[in-house]
Amino acid sequence: MKKLILALSVLLPLTAAASTLYKCTDESGVVLYTNQKTNKKSCTVLSYQAPPPSSAANGTKPRAAAAPTPSDFPRVSGSEQKARDSDRRAILDKELANELQNLEKAKKALGDAANQPPDKLQSLRDTAALHERNVESLKKELGNLR
């Protein structure tokens, strides 16, 4: 039993690269799990793994087969999608305006806090940096819109 567990633990990492896993038994009854079939032993196939698509060899990810869209799948009309896009742009513009205001407030608070302890100054710097990142992200998102 220990030999079986040892053989499996040694061979399992190899099965990921191998396409077929065999269970072979020799004349004396010793069982061996391997990815290579031999003529000297009685072997049976335990598992078979199909070779990866040829595009995987190029370093590209294989794509799933294109399935047709079901006829009952909900569709959005062009005008409705344009309205949604317009709403999204308006929301992002409003969020950007709010973040710009918050950034100005944070910068003003940071400028007014010259006599504050270092931990308070760091907190104000962190707040200003957060609003700056938010402004950059919102500008990027607005730039990505059609």
N, C-alpha and C positions, 0 to 999 in steps of 0.2 A: 504494500500500500504506500509505503514511504517513497518507493521508486516511482510510482505513478504520480504522486504529488510533485516530486522533484522534476520528473519529466515534463509535467504540465506547466509548472512554474518557469521552467527554462524555455519551453517552446511557445508559450502563449504570446510573448512579445514578438516572436517571429511570425505568428499567424496574421498579424496586421499587414505585413508585406507579402505574405504568401497568398496564393489564390485558392489552394486546396489544403485541407487538413485531413490526414489519414490516420487511422488506427491500425497498426500492423502488429501481427503476432507471429513469432518465429516458431521453429519446430519444437522448442522446449517449452513453449507456452508463455514466454516473456512478451508483455505488451509494450509497444512503443508508439508514442504519438509523434508524428512528424509531418513535414510539408513536402517530403520527397517519397515517392512510391518506389519500392525496391522489388526486384523479382524474387529475391530469396525469402521473402516473408509474405504471409497472407495479409493483404491490406484492404480496408474498407474506407470509403469516403465518409468523413464525419460532417464536414462543412465545405462549401464552395463559395468563394467570393469572386464575383466577376471583376475582370481587370478594369481599372479606372478609364474614363474616356480619354481619347487622345489629346483633348484640349488641356487636361490636367498636366500632361507632360510639358506643355508650353508655359506653365505657370499661371494660366488663366483658370478661373473658376468655371466649372461646368454649369450651364444654365438649365433650368427646369424646362421641360417640354411645354410649349405654349398651348394652353387649353383655351378653347373658345369660351367667351363670356356667356353665361347662361342667359336665355331670353328673358327670364323674370328678374334679372339683376337690375337694381334701381339705376336709372339714368338721370343726369342733371342736364337741363337744357343749357345752351350757350349763354343765353341772357341771364339765367339764374346763376350760373357760375361767375359771370362778370359782376353781378350784384354782390355775390359772396366775396369776390376778390376786392371789390371796392370797399366793402365793409371791413375787410381785414386790413386794408391799407389805412383806413380812417382810424381803426383801433390802434394800429402800430404808430401812426402819427401822434395820436393822443398820448400814448405811453411814452413816446420820445419826448414830447413837450413836458410831460410830468417829470421824467428823469432829468431833463436839462434844468428844470427848476430846482429839483432836489440836489443836483450837483452844485448849482450856484449857492444854495443855502449851506451845503456842507463846506464849500470853499470859504464862504464868509465866516462860518462858525470856526473853521480852522484858523483863519486869519485873526479873529477876535480872541482866540484862546492862547495867546502868547505866554501868559502867566500861569497856565494850567500845569498840573503834574504830568510827567511823561506818559503815564498809562492813559490819561484822558486824551492827550495829544495823539497817541497811537490809535485810539478808538476813532477819533475824528478823521485821521488819515485813512483808516480802513474804510470808513463810511464814504469818504470822497472817492477812494479807489473803486469801491463797489459801484457807485453811480457812474463813474467813468466807463467801467466795463459794460454796464447796462446800456449806456448811450452807444458805445461801439457796436454792441450786439444788435441793438435795434436798427442802427444805420445799416449794418450788414444785411439784416433781414429785409429791410425796405429795398435795398439794392438788389436782392434776389427776386423780388416780385416782377412779374411780367409787365 
